[in-house]
Amino acid sequence: HQLREEGDYHAFLQKMYDNFIKFIPDNVIADRNLIVKHAKDFYRSTGSEKSVRFLIRALFNKEVSFYYPKSDILRASDGKWFVEKSLKITNIQVDNTSNTIAASNFKSRLIKGLSSNATATVESVDTYFDKGQPVVELKLSGIYKEFQNAERVFTYFTEEGVDKYLTATLFSGVITSVTLIEGGANYTEGTTVPITSNGTGAQVVISKVTKGSIQGVGVSYGGAGFHVDDGIVISGGGSGANANVFSVNADGSYHPNSYNVVWSTIELEANTNIGNLIYSNLNSLIIDPANDTSGIGNSMGYFLYANCGPAVSCYVIAGGNNYTPPLSLTISANSIIQKLGILGRMEIVDGGTGYVANDKIEFVNPIGSTGSGAYANVVSVNATGSIQNVAFISQYGQIVGGSGYDYLNLPSAVVVSSNASAVGANVMVRAVIGHNERLVASNSTIGTILQLTVVSGGSGYIDNPVLRLNELGDGTANATLTTVTGAYSYPGRYINDDGHISAYNFLEDRDYYQNYSYVVKVDETINKYRTPIKNLIHPAGMKLFGEYLTVDDQQTATNTDVTVSYANTVSNSKFSTSYYQVQDYVSGSLAPRIIPGTVLSEMISGGYTVDTANQIGTYTIAGTDCLVYSPAHGFNKNDYVYFAILTNESANLGNGIYLVSSANANYFTIKNSKIDYNSGNVQLYNPAVQVTMNNVKTLSANDNVYIEFITTDQ
């Protein structure tokens, strides 16, 4: 049959459409003739994602994606558990020549152990540092048999058409776990436990210890100058404990058992009449004239610090709870006495020979200590002249034991004898009044190790590594380490949230969340494609859902902070992370650019000017300080200054903006932590840009302002 007229041709095409693509809508975008040509292939793919993609492209010329609700149905025991395994390697060689960078060629290849004949596929190669040591780790799958420690593994790879032999030595011995045998006592949570071994990089920490209450406080060393019922400050993570001093040695054998203290601090009162001077105590002002019976003597504060001595015993009022070691216990003595720094206790370490009673004892301050006024004598000696007793003595105008001594930096005592043959005495200062006590707490088994954690497994631990717990706490804890000498197994994990309660999973229903539903995701309503899909390619027994996708590709502008100072006001600067230094400038103008769809701020036009004044200076660096000399430079502390290095520029100190850390008339200092000992000439600029705003509302320091520079010089 021949098509003799155009009408016959169109009628023939319509017949083809009706026979083969009857359910393709007439308004399809694609060429229907092309669809007819490939109709057989299209119908063969019915029910597949490929057929849906073709149909959506033909209808809308858009891409489609799919979602199957069955993937998010909550099922019992549906978790996907994965245990990752790896080998650490060293001594990497290509054709028996060392080549560390060739490690990446292990990826996606089958490796084999020369000794064990074990095999595995390398999924990835990780290179990193562990405790400062470079590590190459092969992540494995499909492991067959066990690899042996220190054996060679090999594979082959092709490079530039040449087959090459790649080998490496296993470096295993990874610590995988720790088993606690005995918990001991007085261990501190968070402490790293030292390990004895030839391996490197492992770290085991004490992650949990027992907590408890304070049951008793003992005096290991009584210090000096305490009162009965002085409070004890207890620290160690817990709360609620309370204890006091129960008894002191007030017999005067170590220091006087009472002190008359005159206490007053004069404020700085330059050019103030003596009658108006103010003292820190609560007494009246000094009475003018100051030399009568109501004068300066009666304006001082007096108190008697009596019945004091070294602490002997303490008692617990409340034990508190949740205390962990290390515990710190200190006696809270009178705060004024503690500040005075009075020497209160000496100890005869060696009495020597040839000394006589009333030999003098002098006190020598260590560097940094400024105490003064302490005097002491030898009280008694034995038949050989060995010193038996010493005592502090009074001195006119001084407190017995002096003042101003540092309890953390005690002076040394020197015995000066009237007998030239005296020798060997060693007397030491042990305490300042109100300080230098040592207390210990008895408790309800505080610090027993409950858990040890392997933070890093390291490598090379093949010689029965030992945790040195005997060096910590009370030394009685004990634990053993477990190592792996072949492939290391990481802690298992779920690869997704399948089967997890409260995860993104849903109970099965009859419509959406069931095994036979699918979702077509495209930015068209389902009413436009439901019928064609159902008539042409919908899989039997499935349920169709549509999801409308939207993509917001509109760009959003961002604001930029710049350095700004406002005309006719005190300079207010807001620095961003980028700084600008304009030289050889021209005056410009400011104009707003409104970005459609966004409101940034009220845009005000204006102009700007730049301070191009500069001056020459010299700089010298020592340590982290860069000292700049430039007479009358005009910079103050916390100003910013732009450096233009003229001579002796360094890679770590170049042109840029720096913060002035201190300044005087001719010098200023900036901090520089990257270079030491450098000097040269420098040109100095003020980096501020001054902006004049027209009809702008009042602005304050640190306000954010959006500015767009439209001049070509920016």
Stockholm file with secondary structure:
# STOCKHOLM 1.0

chainA/1-714         HQLREEGDYHAFLQKMYDNFIKFIPDNVIADRNLIVKHAKDFYRSTGSEKSVRFLIRALFNKEVSFYYPKSDILRASDGKWFVEKSLKITNIQVDNTSNTIAASNFKSRLIKGLSSNATATVESVDTYFDKGQPVVELKLSGIYKEFQNAERVFTYFTEEGVDKYLTATLFSGVITSVTLIEGGANYTEGTTVPITSNGTGAQVVISKVTKGSIQGVGVSYGGAGFHVDDGIVISGGGSGANANVFSVNADGSYHPNSYNVVWSTIELEANTNIGNLIYSNLNSLIIDPANDTSGIGNSMGYFLYANCGPAVSCYVIAGGNNYTPPLSLTISANSIIQKLGILGRMEIVDGGTGYVANDKIEFVNPIGSTGSGAYANVVSVNATGSIQNVAFISQYGQIVGGSGYDYLNLPSAVVVSSNASAVGANVMVRAVIGHNERLVASNSTIGTILQLTVVSGGSGYIDNPVLRLNELGDGTANATLTTVTGAYSYPGRYINDDGHISAYNFLEDRDYYQNYSYVVKVDETINKYRTPIKNLIHPAGMKLFGEYLTVDDQQTATNTDVTVSYANTVSNSKFSTSYYQVQDYVSGSLAPRIIPGTVLSEMISGGYTVDTANQIGTYTIAGTDCLVYSPAHGFNKNDYVYFAILTNESANLGNGIYLVSSANANYFTIKNSKIDYNSGNVQLYNPAVQVTMNNVKTLSANDNVYIEFITTDQ
#=GR chainA/1-714 SS CCCCSHHHHHHHHHHHHHHHSTTSCTTCSSCHHHHHHTHHHHHHTTTSHHHHHHHHHHHHSCCCEEECGGGGBCCTTCCCEECCEEEEEEEEEETTEECGGGGGGGTTSEEEETTTCCEEEEEEEEEEEETTEEEEEEEEEEEESCCCTTCEEEEEEEETTEEEEEEEEECCCEEEEEEEEECCSSCCTTCEECEESSCEEEEEEEEEECCBCEEEEEEEECCBSBCTTCEEEEESSCEEEEEEEEEECCSSSSSCSEEEEEECCBCCCTTCCGGGCCBSSSSCCCCSSTTSTTSGGGGSEEEEEESCBCEEEEEEEEEEECBCSSCEEEEECCHHHHHHCCEEEEEEEEEEESCCTTCEEEEECCTTCCCBCCCEEEEEECTTCCEEEEEECCBTTBCTTCBCCCTTSCCEEEEECSSTTCEEEEEEEEEETTBCCEEEEEESSTTCEEEEEEEEEEECCCSCCEECGGGSTTSCCEEEEEEESSSEECCCEESSCTTCTTSSCBCCCSSSSSTTEEEEEESSCGGGTHHHHHHHTCCTTCEEEEEECCCCCCCCCCCCCCCCEETTSCCCCCCCSSCCCCCSCCCEEECCCCCTTCCCCCCCCEEEEECCCEEEEEEEEETTEEEEECTTCCCCTTCEEEEEECSSCBTTBCSEEEEEEEECSSEEEEECSSCCSCEEEEEEECCCEEEEESSCCCCCTTCCCCCCBCSSCC
#=GC SS_cons         CCCCSHHHHHHHHHHHHHHHSTTSCTTCSSCHHHHHHTHHHHHHTTTSHHHHHHHHHHHHSCCCEEECGGGGBCCTTCCCEECCEEEEEEEEEETTEECGGGGGGGTTSEEEETTTCCEEEEEEEEEEEETTEEEEEEEEEEEESCCCTTCEEEEEEEETTEEEEEEEEECCCEEEEEEEEECCSSCCTTCEECEESSCEEEEEEEEEECCBCEEEEEEEECCBSBCTTCEEEEESSCEEEEEEEEEECCSSSSSCSEEEEEECCBCCCTTCCGGGCCBSSSSCCCCSSTTSTTSGGGGSEEEEEESCBCEEEEEEEEEEECBCSSCEEEEECCHHHHHHCCEEEEEEEEEEESCCTTCEEEEECCTTCCCBCCCEEEEEECTTCCEEEEEECCBTTBCTTCBCCCTTSCCEEEEECSSTTCEEEEEEEEEETTBCCEEEEEESSTTCEEEEEEEEEEECCCSCCEECGGGSTTSCCEEEEEEESSSEECCCEESSCTTCTTSSCBCCCSSSSSTTEEEEEESSCGGGTHHHHHHHTCCTTCEEEEEECCCCCCCCCCCCCCCCEETTSCCCCCCCSSCCCCCSCCCEEECCCCCTTCCCCCCCCEEEEECCCEEEEEEEEETTEEEEECTTCCCCTTCEEEEEECSSCBTTBCSEEEEEEEECSSEEEEECSSCCSCEEEEEEECCCEEEEESSCCCCCTTCCCCCCBCSSCC
//
